[in-house]
Amino acid sequence: MKSKLLLFLPLLTLSCSPALTEQEAMSLIKCVPDHYNWGPTESFTEEYYSLLVEAWAVPNDDPCGDIGSGEFLSYFMSGNGDVYDRIEIKSIKSDGNRATVNFDCVWPNSRHNHSLNLVYSGKWIIEDFDGTKQEMLEYIRTSRDYFRSDRWPRSLDEVSEYCSDQREILEKDVSDYFLKYPEDR
């Protein structure tokens, strides 16, 4: 019996990931998308990064170029305001090759709690942040449905004169998007 147990010991060792340190967590928090900036590709799972890239590629759905449905992409951490003063890590919980970091973004008069989900794949990487993975997926799906519907051309037809010159640009943006991302998620 002892020899059979020893055969499985190397497999158990391989499945264990190193403990996530506060320094590593802080480094990954700095990679979270905020105001058009995010960390390098290797800081994210392939799925999360591809959602980020495609969500940012979705054309603006406001025919006059004002802020559209994708506004949330700019405000993952800071919201629509000043950048936070500091980050305070509240907890780090890990279970095998997954970890969750709960932290606050702190301003002089407020704080916002966030949750960063990580997975270990040779190193700790971001799998999700505050449920934005699902939010981006829904945004992409909803936007694709909208641009394919008869509502999109109607909204272009109904724009005021001051932005009617944008129609060709917007139609090209939508066409280019579907050429680059032909498959639905």
C-alpha positions, 0 to 999 in steps of 0.5 A: 500500500505504501508504494501505491501512495508514493506513486500518486505523490508527484501528481499531488505536488504538481496540482498545488499552486504557490500561495498568492502573496500580497505583492503579487495580488497588488501587481495584478490589481494594477493590471485591471482595466481602468480608464482605457488602460490595462495590464499586459496580455499575460496578466489575464486568462486567454478568455478574459483578455479576448473579451476585453479586446472584443468589447473595446472593439464594439462600435459605439451604439450612439449615432451621434458619438456620445457615450454609448452602452460601452461606457462601463468599460472605462470605469472598472475601478475608478468609476466616472471620477478621479483615480483612487488614492490607494488600494487596501487589500482586505483578504486573499483566499485561495483554493488550489489553483484559484484565488480571490482577492477582495480589496478597496479602492480608497478616496478621501471621502469614499471607498469601493469594494472590488473582487479579483478572481485569479487562476494559477497557470504557471503564474497567477493571472486574472480570470475575472474582475467584479463579474465583468467577464459576464458583463462584457460577454452580455455587452458583446452579445447585445451589441451584435444583436442590436447592430444586426437588427432593424433598430440600428438603421432606424436610429441612424435615420432618426439622428438630428442634422448636426451628426448626420454626417457620421452615418457612413463612418458608423456603418463602416465601423459596424461592418469592420467590426463584423469582418474582424469578429464574424463569430458570435460568442 
